[in-house]
Amino acid sequence: MKQAKRKKIAQFLGFFLLRACLTLVLAILLLFLYDIGRKGGGTISWEFLSQAPRKGMTEGGIFPAIFGTFLVTLITAILAVPLGMCAAIYLNEYARQGRLTRLIRLSIRNLSGVPSIVYGLFGVILFVNIMRFGTSVLSAGLTLGLMTLPWTITASEEALKTVPNSYREGALALGATKWQSIRTNVLPYAVPGMLTGTVLGLARAAGETAPILFTGAAFFLPYLPKSLGDQFMALPYHLYIMATQHHQIEQVRPIAYGTALVLIVLVLGMNMTAVVIRYRLRRKRR
Amino acid sequence: MKKRKWASLKESAIRALFLTCGILAVLVLVGIFATLLTTAVPAFKEIHLSEFLLKKNWDPTSPEKAEYGILSMIVSTLMVTGGALLLAVPIGIGVAAYLSDVAHWRVREIVKPIVEILAGIPSVVVGFLGIVLFGPAIAKIFHIGNGLNAVNGSVLLAIMLLPTIISISEDSLNAVPQAYGEASLALGASQWQTLFRVKVPAALSGIIAACMLGMGRAIGETMTVLMATGNARAFPHGFLSSVRTMTANVAIELGEVPYDTTHYYALFAIGLVLFVMTFIVNLVADVILRKYQEREQ
């Protein structure tokens, strides 16, 4: 009897502890979002979003950084999305289980664990020095693109896996070639899922700082990049500068908070769009 | 007949295109390693490898004698990573256990996307919050002048690792065969005993892999530690001292170092050390996870 009671108390305390863990995690997230939302919200205005920094970056807006982040993410997407999709099509549709496939999969898993600063070093050598793109938005975008590649491959493969085999067999039975069956009976059903997974990867790339530190991000530019060979300002790098490198750190704190809020809204906005689309797709399929 | 030949030629060309994209992943990984290696090698004309790895002093710009020891940075990285795991592993396993076994399915459906949001916060934003939120709090709690130190970095990294640890641990807890839990309950064990004496041990390899993956991320994380740990070059004396990790050192110095100097190559050598460390950690995690999944099938 006594033992049963002790067991009950242990279970009660144990579950309480687990609940406390969960509450703690949620509280931290809430604290993050609340602090940035409250202190950053006061800085946001049309002027802040649409104008360039002025007076040694102590006044004005962050438009060049927003523009730069969009531009660099676009280049990232142009490199990583098609390559990622093609690699996924190979792995899921063409490849047979074998040594080569295992090697490719192992490489992909390891690539996603390579530190972002190491991608930055690789970008410096490959794109800035060897390919002579210089420190530019092109070099930075390509570096981020390589970093995003393992994520887009994995996401695209997941989407391909959800297409039932009978779709492929149906086309093949009617005399279609492999590629015809993929193009007409697999891709139309997989592409929306591929894209949502890809958007999640791009959102992460848009928030990265370390890979662009030495490949093209600029401290301050009075103009927008005119070509792919120009340097650019980016939101994450701008936040880093405003938080640690500026000579009047306390005075520019509101700008730093505003930048953090814009960055979070951008990244989480992309995330949520992808998650909502994925949810809708799943429901439609049922 | 000719048409058919053309079609089969087209098919093989398309296949070759997709194959090339697949092989690209291997090429990038090998390329990263080869690039780091070839760029790091010139550094060792001037630096002895044992001096590089085992000496504490890093002072490449000293006018008298340049010193290239990265031991302080390695220790700093391991300290911050260890602290982060100490915090994130118990909490992460707790949340995973709660979600997989205790929580109502509706709670789970709501909480899982929220945890994903946490994973989506850019590291530079986390670092910023380390400066404005955690720094002052840590300074107050420990009565020190400045809260930018190893503790701050560990706390922030722990928060960043939680989503990884939670989601993979939860997956492996869910993969434990239901019969295990049922048998334990039938023998009179409580739900709590079943959870922590039967299910968690059964899922242990997956949980360990989750922690290894988290460790790999913590070692390689740059912006958060760069912003929150103070970056002093001295050998760390404890968790309240300001530390400079390997990643932070590369981020700080690569922008200012002149091209084609020993210092420049030495920074790539640090990158190589980082690459090798994370590669090994991730590979071990991978092997554990694969073995585990094979057993499942």
Boltz contact constraints between the chains, C-beta under 6 A:
constraints:
  - contact:
      token1: [A, 7]
      token2: [B, 190]
      max_distance: 6.0
  - contact:
      token1: [A, 11]
      token2: [B, 190]
      max_distance: 6.0
  - contact:
      token1: [A, 11]
      token2: [B, 192]
      max_distance: 6.0
  - contact:
      token1: [A, 14]
      token2: [B, 192]
      max_distance: 6.0
  - contact:
      token1: [A, 15]
      token2: [B, 102]
      max_distance: 6.0
  - contact:
      token1: [A, 18]
      token2: [B, 94]
      max_distance: 6.0
  - contact:
      token1: [A, 18]
      token2: [B, 97]
      max_distance: 6.0
  - contact:
      token1: [A, 18]
      token2: [B, 98]
      max_distance: 6.0
  - contact:
      token1: [A, 21]
      token2: [B, 91]
      max_distance: 6.0
  - contact:
      token1: [A, 21]
      token2: [B, 94]
      max_distance: 6.0
  - contact:
      token1: [A, 21]
      token2: [B, 95]
      max_distance: 6.0
  - contact:
      token1: [A, 22]
      token2: [B, 95]
      max_distance: 6.0
  - contact:
      token1: [A, 22]
      token2: [B, 98]
      max_distance: 6.0
  - contact:
      token1: [A, 25]
      token2: [B, 95]
      max_distance: 6.0
  - contact:
      token1: [A, 25]
      token2: [B, 162]
      max_distance: 6.0
  - contact:
      token1: [A, 28]
      token2: [B, 159]
      max_distance: 6.0
  - contact:
      token1: [A, 29]
      token2: [B, 118]
      max_distance: 6.0
  - contact:
      token1: [A, 32]
      token2: [B, 129]
      max_distance: 6.0
  - contact:
      token1: [A, 83]
      token2: [B, 21]
      max_distance: 6.0
  - contact:
      token1: [A, 86]
      token2: [B, 18]
      max_distance: 6.0
  - contact:
      token1: [A, 86]
      token2: [B, 21]
      max_distance: 6.0
  - contact:
      token1: [A, 87]
      token2: [B, 21]
      max_distance: 6.0
  - contact:
      token1: [A, 87]
      token2: [B, 22]
      max_distance: 6.0
  - contact:
      token1: [A, 89]
      token2: [B, 18]
      max_distance: 6.0
  - contact:
      token1: [A, 90]
      token2: [B, 18]
      max_distance: 6.0
  - contact:
      token1: [A, 90]
      token2: [B, 19]
      max_distance: 6.0
  - contact:
      token1: [A, 90]
      token2: [B, 22]
      max_distance: 6.0
  - contact:
      token1: [A, 91]
      token2: [B, 22]
      max_distance: 6.0
  - contact:
      token1: [A, 94]
      token2: [B, 15]
      max_distance: 6.0
  - contact:
      token1: [A, 94]
      token2: [B, 18]
      max_distance: 6.0
  - contact:
      token1: [A, 103]
      token2: [B, 26]
      max_distance: 6.0
  - contact:
      token1: [A, 104]
      token2: [B, 22]
      max_distance: 6.0
  - contact:
      token1: [A, 104]
      token2: [B, 25]
      max_distance: 6.0
  - contact:
      token1: [A, 104]
      token2: [B, 26]
      max_distance: 6.0
  - contact:
      token1: [A, 107]
      token2: [B, 25]
      max_distance: 6.0
  - contact:
      token1: [A, 107]
      token2: [B, 26]
      max_distance: 6.0
  - contact:
      token1: [A, 107]
      token2: [B, 29]
      max_distance: 6.0
  - contact:
      token1: [A, 108]
      token2: [B, 25]
      max_distance: 6.0
  - contact:
      token1: [A, 109]
      token2: [B, 286]
      max_distance: 6.0
  - contact:
      token1: [A, 110]
      token2: [B, 29]
      max_distance: 6.0
  - contact:
      token1: [A, 110]
      token2: [B, 282]
      max_distance: 6.0
  - contact:
      token1: [A, 111]
      token2: [B, 29]
      max_distance: 6.0
  - contact:
      token1: [A, 113]
      token2: [B, 216]
      max_distance: 6.0
  - contact:
      token1: [A, 113]
      token2: [B, 278]
      max_distance: 6.0
  - contact:
      token1: [A, 113]
      token2: [B, 282]
      max_distance: 6.0
  - contact:
      token1: [A, 115]
      token2: [B, 220]
      max_distance: 6.0
  - contact:
      token1: [A, 115]
      token2: [B, 274]
      max_distance: 6.0
  - contact:
      token1: [A, 115]
      token2: [B, 278]
      max_distance: 6.0
  - contact:
      token1: [A, 117]
      token2: [B, 222]
      max_distance: 6.0
  - contact:
      token1: [A, 117]
      token2: [B, 247]
      max_distance: 6.0
  - contact:
      token1: [A, 117]
      token2: [B, 250]
      max_distance: 6.0
  - contact:
      token1: [A, 118]
      token2: [B, 271]
      max_distance: 6.0
  - contact:
      token1: [A, 118]
      token2: [B, 274]
      max_distance: 6.0
  - contact:
      token1: [A, 118]
      token2: [B, 275]
      max_distance: 6.0
  - contact:
      token1: [A, 121]
      token2: [B, 271]
      max_distance: 6.0
  - contact:
      token1: [A, 122]
      token2: [B, 32]
      max_distance: 6.0
  - contact:
      token1: [A, 122]
      token2: [B, 35]
      max_distance: 6.0
  - contact:
      token1: [A, 125]
      token2: [B, 35]
      max_distance: 6.0
  - contact:
      token1: [A, 125]
      token2: [B, 39]
      max_distance: 6.0
  - contact:
      token1: [A, 146]
      token2: [B, 28]
      max_distance: 6.0
  - contact:
      token1: [A, 177]
      token2: [B, 11]
      max_distance: 6.0
  - contact:
      token1: [A, 179]
      token2: [B, 11]
      max_distance: 6.0
  - contact:
      token1: [A, 179]
      token2: [B, 14]
      max_distance: 6.0
  - contact:
      token1: [A, 207]
      token2: [B, 122]
      max_distance: 6.0
  - contact:
      token1: [A, 209]
      token2: [B, 124]
      max_distance: 6.0
  - contact:
      token1: [A, 209]
      token2: [B, 223]
      max_distance: 6.0
  - contact:
      token1: [A, 210]
      token2: [B, 222]
      max_distance: 6.0
  - contact:
      token1: [A, 210]
      token2: [B, 223]
      max_distance: 6.0
  - contact:
      token1: [A, 214]
      token2: [B, 254]
      max_distance: 6.0
  - contact:
      token1: [A, 236]
      token2: [B, 122]
      max_distance: 6.0
  - contact:
      token1: [A, 236]
      token2: [B, 124]
      max_distance: 6.0
  - contact:
      token1: [A, 239]
      token2: [B, 124]
      max_distance: 6.0
  - contact:
      token1: [A, 239]
      token2: [B, 128]
      max_distance: 6.0
  - contact:
      token1: [A, 240]
      token2: [B, 124]
      max_distance: 6.0
  - contact:
      token1: [A, 243]
      token2: [B, 128]
      max_distance: 6.0
  - contact:
      token1: [A, 243]
      token2: [B, 131]
      max_distance: 6.0
  - contact:
      token1: [A, 244]
      token2: [B, 227]
      max_distance: 6.0
  - contact:
      token1: [A, 260]
      token2: [B, 125]
      max_distance: 6.0
  - contact:
      token1: [A, 260]
      token2: [B, 128]
      max_distance: 6.0
  - contact:
      token1: [A, 264]
      token2: [B, 125]
      max_distance: 6.0
  - contact:
      token1: [A, 267]
      token2: [B, 120]
      max_distance: 6.0
  - contact:
      token1: [A, 267]
      token2: [B, 122]
      max_distance: 6.0
  - contact:
      token1: [A, 268]
      token2: [B, 120]
      max_distance: 6.0
  - contact:
      token1: [A, 271]
      token2: [B, 120]
      max_distance: 6.0
